[in-house]
Structures are given as C-alpha cells and as structure tokens.
Amino acid sequence: MKVHSGARVAVAGAGALGSAAALRLARAGFAVTVFDPAPLGANASGVAAGMLAPVSEALFDPASRDHLPLMRRARDLWPAFAEALGLEIVRAGVRIEGSRAWRDQVGSRLNDLGLSADEAIAEDWRIESRLALEALRAAAAAAGARFEATTVESFAPGALRLADGRTEAFDVLVLATGPGARDGRLAPETRALAPIKGQILRTAALDADQMVVRGEGVYLAPGKTLAVGATMETGRDDLAPDASATQALRAAARALRPDLDLDRAQVEVGVRVTTPDGLPLVGWSRAPGVLLAVGARRNGWLLAPLVADMVAAYLNGDNPGPDAAAMRARRFEEPEGDKQERAGE
Ligand SMILES: Cc1cc2nc3c(=O)[nH]c(=O)nc-3n(C[C@H](O)[C@H](O)[C@H](O)COP(=O)(O)OP(=O)(O)OC[C@H]3O[C@@H](n4cnc5c(N)ncnc54)[C@H](O)[C@@H]3O)c2cc1C
C-alpha cells in the first residue's frame, strides 16, 4: 500500500521506534503528529543502556542468536543516523570479564558465531539513550512533526480517537506503543507480543573506563552514570522496583567490581516487548491503515534507524529491504505458505 505524499500520519508512541519513524516520515514530507501521554524518556527507551551491540546480543540473548547479520545491518545505519542528530556514538567496544571457565564458554560461542574468541568485541557501540530521545524529538519537530501528550484509543482511516475525547482525521496510524497496546484492539497482530520487565541500576562509575564490560549475568555500561543491567523478567509489565529481582544482578556486579556502591544505586525500570522470534513486527497490519513498528525486545535502539527506514519505505510504496520478510508484521497470523508471497507488502 502506497500512501500519497503529504498524507496525515499519526504515530502512537514516542519511544525510540516512534520517534525515529516520526523523524524519517516528517523529513519525507508526511504531515506527522506523535501522540504519547508519557513524559519524554518515561519508557523503555529512556531506561535503556543504549548499547548498539549485535555481537553481544547474539552471544548473550538466545532469542537473538540467529539475527547477527540483521543486527549488524541495523548497526551500520547508525553512523549517518547519529551524525544527522549531532549524537555521539561511543565505539570503545566490549570486554568480557569473569572466571576462566565462563570466558572459555563465551569464547566457544563466539567461535560458533564465526568470530574469533578474542576477549574484546570492538564492533559493539553505544549511545546515551536519553540524549538520543531528546535529539530525535528536536529533529522531528524541526522537520515539522507535532507532539501531543495524549493516548491513542482507536483508529480507522479518517478517524483517530484520542483519550482526551477528540477524534481527528489521519490517513495512517504508525503503531509504536512498546508494551502499551497488546490486546489487539489497535492491531490484531499485537496479541503476539509479550512483555519482559527490565530493572537496571545506575551508580557512579569507579573509573574513566569507556568499555562496556560483560560478565556472567551482568553488564556494566559506562556513560553519564554506570548502568548495571539488567533483569529479564518475562511476562511482567509492572514498573515497581523489586529488590528480590535485582539481588542476582547486584551479586554478579559485586563479583566483578567489589567496590561499586550498589546500595545507593538508583533503580530504573522499563518494559521491553518481544515477539516469539525476538524480532519486531514491522509493516502493514490487517487493521486498515495501521503500520506496525513494535516488539524490538532488547534491541529497540539498535534497530531504530532500520525500522524507521522500513516504515518510510512501506508508506512510500518502496522496497522495504532485505529484512522485511523476517520482521513482517503478520508473520504470526498466517499459514507458512502465504509468508513468501506477502514478503514485499
Ligand atoms: C533495562 C533495559 C535496558 C535496555 N538496554 C538496551 C540497550 O542497551 N540497547 C537497545 O537497543 N535496547 C535496549 N533495551 C530495549 C529498548 O529499550 C527497547 O527495545 C526500546 O526502548 C523499544 O522502543 P519502543 O519505541 O518500541 O517502545 P517504548 O520505549 O516502550 O515506547 C513506547 C511508548 O508508547 C507509548 N504508548 C503506549 N501506548 C500508547 C497509546 N495507546 N497511545 C500513545 N502512546 C502510547 C508509551 O507511553 C511509550 O512512551 C533495554 C530495555 C530495558 C528495559
């Protein structure tokens, strides 16, 4: 489905995916309004450690093991994306630390991925996620996008209903609601999404080391503060800090850095949302006029430029690229035989 240029596009959700899509679409000449009731950064995108880490994710998240080439393609879009936003990418890489036995295990997993078992991963980068959200919002606004602090309740082409009682005429709804809309009302495909609560500790760094450290059951990601992450609490979507869930994380961090002051660390909570295969839903929904950009699991920042490009391609009627079939929005609803045929939708 190609949408006429200048069409009115509503984006539900101002996280990494919604904001990146809004910027891309505003620059492409669509009339974009982003709706989100939450303050900037009060979502998983604002809590995230900001790692752009294809290799680490393929190593440490079983759901991402098969997605290394796709994640590398997404990462490779970042230099131009960040430059246009004036955003710094920190390329200090990742160091593996821990017991000999564990490092050996990681080494053999690296070998399985076709990589050498060096103890540093140079090709994983990071950004400051809150700065990125601010930069995206400013750039999207400068390109003409409007931002409104309200919830999208329902959509049909020509009639977007908002929680503040208004109904407005939009041609398309880009659904980038993170864990916020999983009941199928805005798009039936969202029923395939499951939440994963993540708690992360933020504390002062002990030194000026810029490398991310990956240890057994924990990462230490430097930045404005040191991020010690993160819990993976499958099936939970509440935002309550929960000391019992962070106990293992604290113990793993202390094993690496006994001097870290974790008792006074700030706990931040975000909810990721995942599909059964770990890749987001990107593309046209069965619901008329709804384009999905949701379900990025642990990789919303890594995937944001790629997803934004794909969203723009779908709206412009262009080829959405080599990753469109793997992320196709309706892949959990249809019999196997239909998938190939619809890959270019
Ligand atoms: C602890 C933690 C660490 C992470 N670390 C990393 C990392 O290092 N690198 C990485 O790439 N990813 C990381 N992630 C994952 C990443 O944060 C997510 O994949 C990403 O933020 C998803 O972005 P999003 O835009 O899809 O959703 P979100 O950031 O969840 O934003 C969705 C927005 O939609 C809004 N919304 C919901 N419903 C509606 C509605 N009906 N109408 C309007 N608005 C609505 C919400 O208010 C919210 O602001 C981490 C996540 C967590 C929790």
The ligand as an ORCA input file, in Angstrom:
! r2SCAN-3c Opt
* xyz 0 1
  C      16.653     -2.195     31.325
  C      16.646     -2.129     29.822
  C      17.842     -1.993     29.141
  C      17.839     -1.924     27.730
  N      19.024     -1.754     27.079
  C      19.012     -1.645     25.718
  C      20.212     -1.395     25.012
  O      21.278     -1.266     25.614
  N      20.153     -1.294     23.638
  C      18.979     -1.418     22.953
  O      18.979     -1.336     21.711
  N      17.828     -1.647     23.603
  C      17.813     -1.771     24.956
  N      16.640     -2.019     25.631
  C      15.434     -2.270     24.848
  C      14.857     -0.973     24.361
  O      14.708     -0.108     25.448
  C      13.520     -1.229     23.707
  O      13.616     -2.227     22.725
  C      13.044      0.073     23.065
  O      13.083      1.094     24.011
  C      11.678     -0.069     22.495
  O      11.305      1.194     21.995
  P       9.814      1.460     21.561
  O       9.798      2.799     20.960
  O       9.313      0.303     20.788
  O       8.953      1.408     22.921
  P       8.958      2.240     24.271
  O      10.252      2.872     24.588
  O       8.347      1.327     25.289
  O       7.940      3.439     23.966
  C       6.591      3.189     23.729
  C       5.834      4.470     24.010
  O       4.481      4.287     23.583
  C       3.645      4.994     24.445
  N       2.292      4.438     24.314
  C       1.832      3.232     24.714
  N       0.540      3.071     24.356
  C       0.181      4.216     23.705
  C      -1.013      4.657     23.076
  N      -2.109      3.873     23.026
  N      -1.040      5.881     22.510
  C       0.069      6.674     22.520
  N       1.233      6.296     23.093
  C       1.285      5.085     23.675
  C       4.265      4.811     25.818
  O       3.879      5.835     26.718
  C       5.769      4.837     25.483
  O       6.325      6.125     25.685
  C      16.613     -2.043     27.024
  C      15.413     -2.148     27.734
  C      15.422     -2.178     29.107
  C      14.101     -2.265     29.846
*
